[in-house]
Amino acid sequence: MRYDLMEKNKTGKYLKYGLGEIILVVMGILIALQINNWNEEKKSNKQIQSLLNNLVKSIEEDKAYLTQTEILQEFRSNSLSYVLKIAKHDLEQNSIINTPIPKHKNNNFWEGPYPDTLNMDLINRTIICSGVHDKVIINKNILDELKSTGLFSNIKNDSLKKSINKYYSFVNSNFLIDDWNKDLAISYRTFLRDNYGVLTMELYFKDNPLKFIQQNEPVQVRIYEMIGPARFRSNNASIAIDLGKDVIHEIEKY
């Protein structure tokens, strides 16, 4: 009986020892998994930070194009309104074309305030710019990489993700899907060529381009049709720039 008791004690010790070994092995596996998760998370965060830094550079490049568009379209809207009012002799007309967009501080098309009397220099500059379409290039490569690799979902900042989605959704819908204002500028050039046999630059070299506009009401209608879209596009470029700034601000806080 004493022998049986000793055997039971030995068996109990072996079981305890075996159980202890199993616990140590499991703990080792769990610790190894946790370390691996930490390493993977660290690696993921490093990749995210690198891509976010590149996203800042990409949005800054977008901003350069958007700023050019904002300035061009602001000038186009205001200057075409001016030319149309001069041509129609209705400087005092109370209409949408009599409400200018605030002049951009970096406007290099015209220095100083827009005149309210006849100014052939402004008219000539307006004619030159009337057929110019803007060029907006939005680089989505970094965003695509963030989403295709699954790293976008790993960003632990909902405000940052929201600002990124808001920016790219806006520029996509206003500058990538339907570049209709560009088509209007092309359409205007085609209209002058097909109906009057002149190009916008040839109109610039006419002795009296204002007289040409005054004598051709269809040209006045075309000019009027360009004012609203130019105003709309300038405002949208300004909104896109602000949304881009929001993204950069959120990245800097991240």
C-alpha positions in Angstrom: 0.0 0.0 0.0 2.9 2.3 0.8 4.3 1.4 -2.6 1.1 2.3 -4.3 1.1 5.7 -2.5 4.6 6.4 -3.7 3.6 5.6 -7.2 0.6 7.9 -7.1 2.8 10.7 -5.7 5.3 10.1 -8.6 2.4 10.2 -11.1 1.1 13.4 -9.6 4.5 15.0 -9.8 4.9 13.9 -13.5 1.5 15.3 -14.3 2.2 18.6 -12.6 5.6 18.7 -14.3 4.0 17.9 -17.7 1.3 20.5 -17.2 3.9 23.0 -16.3 5.8 22.2 -19.4 2.6 22.6 -21.5 1.8 26.0 -19.9 5.4 27.2 -20.5 5.1 26.1 -24.2 1.8 27.8 -24.6 3.0 31.0 -22.9 6.1 30.9 -25.2 3.9 30.6 -28.3 1.6 33.4 -27.1 4.5 35.7 -26.3 6.0 34.9 -29.7 2.7 35.7 -31.4 2.4 38.9 -29.5 6.0 39.9 -30.4 5.2 39.0 -34.1 2.0 41.1 -33.9 4.0 44.0 -32.5 6.6 43.7 -35.2 3.9 43.5 -37.9 2.0 46.5 -36.5 5.3 48.5 -36.3 6.1 47.5 -39.9 2.5 48.5 -41.0 2.7 51.8 -39.2 6.0 52.6 -40.8 4.6 51.8 -44.2 1.5 53.9 -43.5 3.6 56.8 -42.4 5.8 56.6 -45.5 2.7 56.5 -47.7 1.1 59.4 -45.9 4.3 61.5 -46.3 4.1 60.7 -50.0 0.4 61.6 -50.0 1.3 65.1 -48.7 3.6 65.6 -51.6 1.0 64.3 -54.0 -1.7 66.7 -52.7 0.8 69.6 -52.9 1.3 68.7 -56.6 -2.5 68.6 -57.0 -2.7 72.1 -55.4 -0.4 73.6 -58.0 -2.7 72.5 -60.8 -5.8 73.5 -58.8 -4.4 76.9 -58.0 -3.7 77.6 -61.7 -7.3 76.6 -62.5 -8.7 78.7 -59.7 -6.8 81.8 -61.1 -7.5 81.2 -64.7 -11.2 80.6 -64.2 -11.6 83.5 -61.8 -10.1 85.7 -64.5 -12.2 84.2 -67.2 -15.4 84.7 -65.3 -14.7 88.3 -64.4 -13.1 89.4 -67.6 -15.7 87.7 -69.9 -18.4 89.4 -67.8 -16.6 92.7 -68.3 -16.3 92.2 -72.1 -19.9 91.2 -72.4 -21.1 94.3 -70.5 -18.9 96.6 -72.5 -20.1 95.0 -75.7 -23.8 95.3 -74.7 -23.3 98.8 -73.3 -24.9 97.8 -69.9 -22.3 98.4 -67.3 -25.1 99.2 -64.8 -27.0 96.0 -65.6 -28.0 94.3 -62.4 -27.4 90.6 -63.2 -25.2 87.7 -62.2 -22.4 88.8 -64.5 -22.2 92.1 -62.6 -21.1 90.3 -59.4 -17.4 89.5 -59.7 -15.5 86.7 -58.1 -13.0 88.1 -55.6 -9.7 88.6 -57.4 -7.1 86.0 -56.5 -4.0 87.4 -54.9 -1.7 85.6 -57.3 -3.7 86.5 -60.4 -1.0 87.1 -63.1 -3.4 87.8 -65.9 -4.4 91.3 -64.7 -2.8 93.6 -62.1 -4.9 95.8 -59.9 -8.7 96.0 -59.8 -10.8 95.2 -62.9 -11.8 98.4 -64.7 -15.4 99.7 -65.1 -14.7 101.6 -68.2 -13.4 100.7 -71.7 -10.0 99.1 -71.5 -8.7 97.4 -74.6 -5.8 95.8 -72.9 -8.2 93.8 -70.6 -10.4 93.0 -73.6 -7.4 91.7 -75.6 -6.2 89.6 -72.6 -9.7 88.2 -72.2 -9.8 87.1 -75.8 -6.5 85.3 -75.5 -7.6 83.4 -72.4 -11.2 82.7 -73.6 -10.1 79.7 -75.6 -7.6 78.3 -73.1 -8.6 75.2 -71.3 -7.1 74.5 -67.9 -5.2 71.3 -67.0 -5.9 69.6 -63.7 -4.0 66.5 -62.9 -5.0 64.7 -59.7 -2.5 61.9 -58.7 -4.4 59.1 -57.0 -1.5 56.6 -57.0 -0.7 56.9 -53.3 -4.4 56.5 -52.3 -4.8 53.5 -54.6 -1.7 51.9 -52.9 -3.0 52.6 -49.4 -6.3 50.9 -50.3 -5.0 48.0 -52.4 -2.5 47.0 -49.7 -5.2 47.2 -47.0 -3.1 49.8 -45.1 -5.9 52.4 -45.4 -8.1 50.3 -43.1 -5.2 50.1 -40.6 -5.1 53.8 -40.1 -6.4 54.3 -36.5 -7.7 57.8 -37.1 -11.2 58.2 -38.4 -10.9 61.9 -38.9 -7.9 61.4 -41.1 -9.6 58.7 -43.2 -12.7 60.9 -43.5 -10.7 63.9 -44.7 -8.8 61.7 -47.3 -12.1 60.2 -48.6 -13.8 63.6 -48.7 -10.9 65.2 -50.7 -10.6 62.5 -53.3 -14.4 62.1 -53.7 -14.7 65.9 -54.4 -11.8 66.2 -56.9 -12.9 63.0 -58.6 -16.4 64.2 -59.2 -15.4 67.7 -60.2 -12.2 67.4 -62.0 -11.7 63.8 -63.1 -15.0 62.3 -64.2 -16.4 65.2 -66.3 -14.1 67.9 -67.4 -16.9 69.8 -69.0 -15.5 73.3 -68.7 -12.5 72.2 -70.7 -14.9 71.1 -73.4 -16.6 74.5 -73.3 -13.3 76.3 -74.1 -12.7 73.8 -77.0 -16.3 74.3 -78.1 -15.9 78.1 -78.1 -12.8 77.8 -80.3 -14.6 75.4 -82.7 -17.6 77.7 -82.8 -15.5 80.7 -83.9 -13.6 78.7 -86.5 -16.7 77.0 -88.0 -19.0 80.0 -88.0 -16.7 83.0 -88.5 -13.5 81.5 -89.9 -11.3 82.9 -87.1 -9.4 81.5 -84.2 -9.2 83.1 -80.8 -5.7 84.3 -81.4 -6.8 85.7 -84.8 -9.6 87.5 -83.1 -6.9 89.1 -80.8 -5.2 90.5 -83.9 -8.3 92.1 -85.4 -8.3 95.9 -85.5 -11.4 96.0 -83.3 -12.3 92.7 -81.6 -14.8 94.5 -79.4 -16.7 95.6 -82.6 -16.7 92.0 -83.8 -18.3 90.8 -80.6 -20.8 93.7 -80.6 -21.9 92.9 -84.2 -22.4 89.1 -83.6 -25.0 88.2 -81.0 -24.3 84.5 -81.2 -20.8 85.2 -80.0 -22.2 87.2 -77.1 -24.4 84.2 -76.2 -21.4 81.9 -76.3 -19.4 84.3 -74.0 -22.3 84.4 -71.6 -22.5 80.6 -71.5 -18.9 80.4 -70.4 -19.2 82.8 -67.5 -21.2 80.5 -65.1 -19.1 77.4 -65.6 -15.9 79.4 -65.2 -17.2 80.8 -61.9 -18.3 77.3 -60.8 -14.9 75.7 -61.7 -12.9 78.5 -59.9 -15.0 78.0 -56.8 -14.6 74.2 -56.9 -10.8 74.5 -57.3 -10.8 76.7 -54.2 -12.8 74.2 -52.3 -10.5 71.3 -53.4 -7.5 73.3 -52.2 -9.0 73.7 -48.8 -10.0 70.1 -48.6 -6.4 69.2 -49.5 -5.1 71.4 -46.7 -7.4 69.6 -44.2 -5.9 66.3 -45.3 -2.3 67.6 -44.8 -3.3 69.0 -41.4 -4.7 65.7 -40.3 -1.6 63.8 -41.5 0.7 66.2 -39.6 -1.3 65.4 -36.4 -1.2 61.7 -37.0 
